Amino acid sequence: MIRKTFLWLSAVLLAAYVASFAFLACRGGYTFVPSGSYRPMTLASPDTFVWQPLHGTFYRFHDASDHDLYRADTLGYLYSPLILVAQRIRPSVTVFDPDGSSHPFPPMSQWHPSFREAVESLDRKTRTGVSGDKTIQPDAN
């Protein structure tokens, strides 16, 4: 009896884990992160689009000591097995190679919602000025 209850409870928890990740995965997308390979001034700079769920961060990073490790938050570590599977389905897109050559970005429709919002906000600010109330005019001089 206890064994059946344990198996049933385990199955329910596993289903809830996968279902909650599926919910986050459907709303995720590509975000721009440093892979550690592109270091124009010894500091790692964003150079790779990596798929992430809506909440939670987990991606590979190559540090300056030549070690491969992961950068993540708590939710990213919790969902790391499923994030790694999803990242195999949606592979990373390297935009800047270590030699400085560049490659196309993924389509904006595939960007992570928070990254897309940040880019659109920056675009609005650069078109309308920092205060957002008027268009920036070039100097007449």
C-alpha positions in Angstrom: 0.0 0.0 0.0 2.8 2.5 0.9 4.7 1.5 -2.2 1.7 2.2 -4.4 1.1 5.6 -2.8 4.8 6.5 -3.2 4.7 5.5 -6.9 1.5 7.4 -7.5 2.8 10.5 -5.7 6.1 10.3 -7.6 4.2 10.1 -10.9 2.1 13.1 -10.0 5.1 15.2 -8.9 7.0 14.3 -12.1 4.0 15.2 -14.2 3.6 18.5 -12.4 7.4 19.2 -12.9 7.2 18.5 -16.6 3.9 20.4 -17.1 5.2 23.5 -15.2 8.3 23.5 -17.4 6.2 23.0 -20.6 4.2 26.1 -19.6 7.4 28.1 -19.1 9.0 26.7 -22.2 6.1 27.7 -24.5 6.6 31.3 -23.4 10.4 31.3 -23.6 12.8 32.3 -26.3 16.3 33.3 -27.2 18.2 35.8 -25.0 21.6 37.4 -25.6 24.3 36.1 -23.2 28.1 35.9 -23.0 29.4 32.5 -23.8 32.9 33.4 -22.6 34.5 32.8 -26.0 34.3 36.4 -27.2 36.5 38.6 -25.1 37.3 41.8 -27.0 38.9 43.6 -23.9 39.5 40.5 -21.7 36.0 40.7 -20.3 33.4 38.3 -21.7 30.9 40.1 -23.9 27.5 39.0 -25.0 28.0 37.0 -28.2 25.5 34.2 -28.3 21.7 33.8 -28.4 20.7 31.0 -26.0 17.2 29.6 -25.6 15.7 30.1 -22.1 12.3 29.4 -20.6 10.1 32.3 -19.6 11.5 32.2 -16.0 14.8 30.6 -15.0 18.3 31.0 -16.5 20.7 28.2 -17.3 23.5 28.3 -20.0 27.1 27.1 -20.6 29.9 29.6 -20.0 33.6 29.3 -20.7 35.5 31.3 -18.1 38.9 33.1 -18.4 40.6 30.2 -16.6 39.7 27.9 -19.6 37.0 26.0 -17.6 33.5 25.2 -18.8 30.8 25.8 -16.3 27.1 26.9 -16.1 25.6 30.2 -15.2 22.2 29.8 -13.7 19.7 31.0 -11.1 17.7 28.9 -8.7 14.9 28.1 -11.1 17.4 27.4 -13.8 19.1 24.8 -11.7 15.7 23.3 -10.8 14.8 22.9 -14.4 18.3 22.3 -15.7 17.8 18.8 -17.1 14.8 19.9 -19.1 16.4 23.2 -20.2 19.4 21.2 -21.6 17.0 19.0 -23.6 15.2 22.1 -24.9 18.5 23.7 -25.8 19.4 20.7 -27.9 16.1 21.2 -29.8 16.7 24.9 -30.1 20.5 25.2 -30.4 22.4 28.4 -29.5 23.2 30.9 -32.2 26.7 32.4 -32.0 26.5 36.0 -33.3 30.2 37.0 -32.8 33.1 34.7 -33.2 36.3 35.0 -31.2 37.9 36.5 -34.3 35.3 39.3 -34.4 33.3 38.0 -37.4 29.5 38.2 -37.1 26.5 36.0 -38.0 22.8 36.8 -38.3 20.6 37.1 -35.2 17.7 34.7 -34.8 14.3 36.2 -35.9 12.8 38.7 -33.4 9.7 36.5 -33.1 11.9 33.8 -31.4 13.5 36.2 -28.9 12.8 35.9 -25.2 10.0 38.2 -24.1 12.1 40.1 -21.6 15.0 40.5 -24.1 12.6 41.7 -26.9 11.0 44.2 -24.4 14.4 45.6 -23.5 15.4 46.0 -27.1 12.1 47.6 -28.0 12.3 49.9 -25.0 15.8 51.0 -26.0 14.6 51.5 -29.5 11.8 53.8 -28.3 14.2 55.7 -26.1 16.7 56.3 -28.9 13.9 57.4 -31.3 12.1 59.6 -28.8 14.9 60.8 -26.5 15.7 59.7 -23.0 12.6 61.3 -21.5 10.4 59.8 -24.2 8.5 63.0 -25.0 10.1 64.3 -28.2 12.1 63.2 -31.2 15.9 63.6 -31.1 17.0 66.1 -33.6 20.5 66.1 -35.0 22.6 69.2 -34.3 22.3 71.9 -36.9 26.0 72.7 -36.7 
